[in-house]
Amino acid sequence: MDHFERQLAQLMHSTQEHRAFEAGHRERLRAGVRTRRRVRTARRAAGSVLAVAGIGLGLFLWPHAPGSERPSAPRPRPVISPAPTPSSSPGPDDSPSAPPSSPPVTRTPSPRGTTETSLPPSASGSSTPGGPPTGTATATFPGTATTEPVTGSASPSYTSPAAG
Amino acid sequence: MEQARAGEYDAFVAARWSVLFHLARLLTGGDRHRAEDLLQESLVKLWFVWPEVADGAPEAYVRKVLARAAARSARRRWWGERPVEELPETAAAGDLSAAVAERSRLESALAQLPPRQRAAVVLRYYQDLPDHQVATTLGCPVGTARSHAARGVARLRRLLADVIEPVG
C-alpha cells in the first residue's frame, strides 16, 4: 500500500459523519419489513395456486394422453420366407416384402439343417416344392400374378392383383 | 421469541447504522437518498435471515447485499431524478467546512468510477478487506476483484491529485 492508498483509506474513514438511528428510520424499516412480508406471502400463495392448477390440469389430461393407447408390445412381424427352393438359406436380404394378404408360409427345420418351406394348398400356383431344385422359382397368383424369377436371392416382388 | 429477535435486531442496527450508512453512501458515489434506500433494502433483507446470521456475521451479510445491490442498481439509467428550472439549493461560498469539502471531492471522484470498480475500492480501502474477501463480497474471482480495485485506484489517483498531495 503506497502513500496515496494510505491517504485514500484515511480520507474514506475521516469523512464518515455520525448519524444516529432515529425513530423515523425505525418506523420506515418496520414498514419495509411488513411490505416485504406481504409480498412474500402473496408470492407464496400465487405459487401454491399455480402448482395446484398445474397438477389439476395434468391429472385432467392424463387419461386422454396419446401415449396411453399404445400397444403394450410391438406388433409381431410377419414370418414369411419367399425362398423358392427348399435348400435356400435365409440371407441378410431375406425380408418379407409381400403384402399382409399373402398366403402364410411356414418354415420347418429339416434334420439336415436346411429349412423347408411349404405353401398352403389354397395358394394355387405353378410352384413345385417337390421338384428338383433349379435355382429359380416362379409363383403365379390369381390375376396377373407373375413374379420375376428369383435367382439366388429370396426377395421376390409381387404384383398386386388389383393393380392389373 | 419474536420480541427478543426484534430487540437484538434493533440493537445491531442502531449500533452499526452510522458505519453502514457511510458505506452505502460511498458505494453510491455520495447519493444520500439512494444510500438510504439501499441501506433500508439491505436491512429489510437482513430481518428475514436474522435467525440464521445473528450469531455469525450480520454485518458481512449487509455488506454483501449492499455492495451487490449498488453494483446492480447503478446499471439503471434513471435513478428517479427530475429536471427542474432552478436549482433547489445552492452552496454559499465559505459556508462549507474543509471536511465537508473533502468529502464532496471524494464522493464526486467515486461517482465517476464504474460501479464495480467503486465497490471494490470502497470495500478494499474503507472496509479494509483483503482481496479474497472483496471477491467473495462482490461474487467474482479474486483476480477480477484485484483488477477492479487497481483500476479504480489508478483513476482516483488522477482525480484526487490535488486533494491528496504526493509525497515529497
Interface residues (C-beta under 8 A of the other chain):
Chain A: H3 F4 E5 Q7 L8 A9 L11 M12 H13 S14 T15 Q16 E17 H18 R19 A20 F21 H25 R26 R28 L29 G32 V33 R36 R40
Chain B: D10 V13 A14 W17 S18 V19 F21 H22 L26 Q40 E41 L43 V44 K45 W47 F48 A99 E102 R103 L106 V121 V122 Y125 Y126 D128 V153 L156 R157 L160 V163 I164 P166 V167
